[in-house]
Amino acid sequence: MNSKDLIKQAEKALTKEFEYIEETRDYNQEKVLNAFIDNKVAPEHFYTVSGYGHDDLGREVLDKVFADVFKAEKAIVRIHFASGTHTLACCLFGNLRPGDKLVSVAGAPYDTMQEVIGTAGDDITKEDSLIAHGVEYEEVPLKNDDIDFENLEKMINKSVKMVLIQRSKGYSTRKSLSIETIEKICKIVKSKNPECICFVDNCYGEFVESKEPIEVGADLIAGSLIKNPGGGIVEAGGYIAGKAKFVDKAANRLTAPGIGSEGGAMFNQHRLIFQGLFMAPSVVSEALKGAVLAAKIFQEIGYDSTPKYWEKRTDIIQNIIFKAPEPLEQFCRMIQSLSPVNGYVTPIPEYIPGYEDQVIMAGGTFIEGSTIELSADGPMRAPYVAYMQGGLNYAHVKIALKRFLDKVI
């Protein structure tokens, strides 16, 4: 069977999965639309101010729209967040003090977060970490690549100030955390310590399901605008949403106490962020359909890939386990060669700030580092997994899969 027929056959078998994705898209699109209407978004909210950024009506309404979409008391949406890691770091440093304890509930977090916490990195990085600032840190080890709920319940007590719940798998082979799993974690934590802050790293998960973490008990969430909620057009930034007091403390870390969320010129980015958020549910659904098709194709040709095509999704990432460095590099180079930007470039493994191992990254994207656009990357360590994600449109993912099949069939 040739690649074109194999893809057609796979698509016919995925009717139920695609229908579910489209139903979720429609629900989330209406939720976003209602937030725009309820907050009376208008052309004057696309204008910006300069200097200190005081009295910025567009920024104020943008924060309210995000708060409504994520069912939060308050949100702060800023281009000043350099990355998702920076956004998360503001939440952690803003809400944790010397002597407080942070617990990661899903084992070790993503590589760059380990440097923020202080369990990895060079001497200078560790001097600036949470641990160096007197924050205590523990992890709940995974059990069979899943959350160890029994151990979690034992580790949470009155001394724990915050739990870190990383929704996406990061550079690991565990399952990403569904909304149902996040709800179960929050209930266990709150039953042991009602004052503990349940903080969710929501990167890669926005609009994949019909609920967001705050709706099931999380106190604080954060993510990057060059992932799901930016709809593929936002140029930079991040968002934080949740209970007002925790958002305010994170905002003080981004700017300064006394300024918080009231300052920061947005440099004419309002319209892009509004429009990106409006596009996000549809763009995420396109990426999800591409990931599900990829899962089906990889299974058909005998590759070890997760999640399986029939499994419920909670983020946009598809793992392909190669078990050797050469096929991982070849796959990433194939993705790069089919990118609309820098398609002629050959990615090679290299050391990147925030990572202990060399990483190969394929992402010929319009926005540098945008992972809502079709991309693939992975650390050069066993079991040599390619983390494929994104796709501004389903057709692009399908074209990439066809070219891949042409090479392996």
C-alpha positions, -999 to +999 in steps of 0.1 A: +000+000+000+014+034-009+016+064+015-015+082+000-037+051+004-024+044+039-033+079+050-067+077+035-074+044+052-062+058+085-085+089+082-115+067+075-108+048+108-105+080+128-140+094+123-149+090+160-117+106+173-120+135+149-156+141+158-147+143+195-119+168+187-143+190+167-169+189+195-143+200+220-132+228+195-167+241+191-173+241+229-140+260+235-146+284+206-180+294+220-164+299+255-137+322+240-163+341+219-185+347+250-155+361+269-149+386+241-186+396+239-190+398+277-160+421+281-171+443+251-138+439+232-136+469+207-111+484+183-099+509+210-086+479+230-061+472+202-043+505+207-014+507+231+004+532+253+041+539+257+066+544+285+054+531+318+023+516+303-001+532+328-039+533+321-038+508+293-074+499+287-065+472+261-042+454+285-069+456+313-096+441+290-071+414+277-065+403+313-102+401+319-109+380+288-082+355+297-095+353+333-130+346+319-118+319+295-099+301+322-126+307+349-101+326+371-105+355+395-077+373+377-052+369+349-021+387+337-012+384+300+022+400+290+047+400+262+073+406+288+074+369+298+104+356+278+092+320+277+070+295+295+098+288+319+100+325+328+063+326+333+063+296+356+094+310+375+075+342+383+047+321+398+072+302+419+094+330+431+064+353+436+045+329+459+073+310+477+094+323+505+125+310+525+114+280+545+084+272+523+082+237+508+075+230+471+065+195+460+064+183+424+037+157+422+047+140+389+084+132+396+111+155+382+097+184+361+108+196+327+145+201+322+144+239+323+123+239+355+149+218+372+173+247+369+148+272+382+142+249+412+179+242+417+182+204+412+202+209+379+224+235+363+258+250+367+270+267+399+259+302+389+224+289+380+221+270+412+230+302+432+199+319+418+175+290+422+146+285+445+166+261+467+194+287+470+167+312+482+158+288+510+128+270+495+126+233+504+119+209+476+106+173+472+093+151+444+067+124+444+084+097+423+064+082+395+050+047+400+050+027+367+053+060+348+021+073+365+011+095+395+017+076+428-015+089+445-008+069+477+026+084+482+013+118+473-012+116+501+016+107+525+039+135+514+014+164+517+011+180+551+008+214+567+044+222+558+038+221+520+032+256+507+027+247+470+025+217+447+037+218+411+015+199+387+031+197+353+003+188+329+024+178+299+049+150+300+079+172+292+109+152+280+097+120+297+077+089+287+050+093+314+014+101+304+004+137+303-021+146+330-058+147+321-081+172+337-096+143+357-062+134+370-054+170+379-088+172+398-079+140+418-045+155+427-060+188+438-086+170+460-059+149+477-037+179+483-066+201+496-078+172+519-044+171+535-037+209+535-065+232+524-040+262+523-016+245+499-014+262+465-021+239+436-001+253+407-005+238+372+020+242+344-006+243+317+018+245+287+006+224+257-028+217+273-049+247+267-082+240+248-074+203+244-102+194+268-134+212+275-123+222+310-092+239+323-074+232+356-089+261+376-123+245+370-113+214+389-095+228+419-062+244+408-054+278+424-029+290+398-020+282+362+005+295+337+015+290+301+032+304+270+016+325+243+038+309+216+021+276+224-017+268+223-033+301+235-015+322+210-031+306+181+001+305+161+003+343+156+013+358+189+050+368+188+060+364+224+048+363+260+029+343+286-001+343+308-009+336+345-044+330+358-060+320+391-068+334+425-061+371+425-037+371+454-015+345+438-016+362+404-007+395+421+023+380+438+035+366+405+030+400+388+051+416+415+079+392+405+076+401+368+077+438+375+082+451+410+062+454+443+039+484+439+038+480+401+026+445+397+001+442+368-004+479+365+027+487+344+044+475+312+039+489+278+027+463+253+043+476+221+012+473+199+008+436+205-028+438+219-046+429+186-023+399+179-029+385+214-067+390+212-068+375+178-045+346+186-067+337+216-098+338+194-081+315+169-066+292+195-094+266+199-095+260+161-057+259+157-054+235+187-080+212+171-060+211+138-028+201+157-047+174+177-061+159+145-026+158+131-013+141+163-041+115+162-034+108+125+003+105+133-004+080+162-025+059+138+001+059+111+030+051+134+011+022+148+003+009+114+040+008+104+052-007+137+066+023+155+064+026+193+044+058+197+023+073+225-005+083+231-023+057+211-047+071+185-078+060+205-066+074+239-080+106+253-057+136+247-048+163+273-020+180+253-008+183+217+023+162+220+030+129+202+059+107+213+078+085+188+103+063+206+133+055+183+157+038+209+187+051+190+201+086+182+203+082+144+166+077+136+157+105+160+180+129+142+167+117+108+131+122+118+137+157+131+156+166+099+126+154+079+102+176+098+126+206+093+128+199+056+090+202+054+089+235+073+077+267+056+106+286+071+142+274+070+132+242+053+167+241+038+184+240+072+198+208+087+192+206+125+220+191+146+221+182+183+235+209+205+236+222+240+208+247+247+205+269+278+183+251+304+191+215+292+216+191+306+218+170+275+222+179+238+189+185+222+179+183+185+151+207+175+133+209+142+111+239+139+110+259+108+084+282+124+071+317+117+076+325+154+109+313+168+104+284+192+066+282+186+054+247+194+019+252+183+034+252+148+045+218+135+078+209+151+097+180+166+125+179+192+141+156+217+171+152+241+199+130+229+195+105+257+179+071+259+152+061+249+157+087+221+122+101+219+110+126+193+084+149+207+063+159+178+037+187+183+017+214+167+005+221+132-012+254+123-033+233+099-041+196+096-030+195+060+006+204+069+008+175+093-007+152+067+019+162+041+047+156+066+034+122+074+031+113+037+067+123+030+078+103+061+059+072+048+074+077+013+108+072+030+101+042+052+077+022+031 
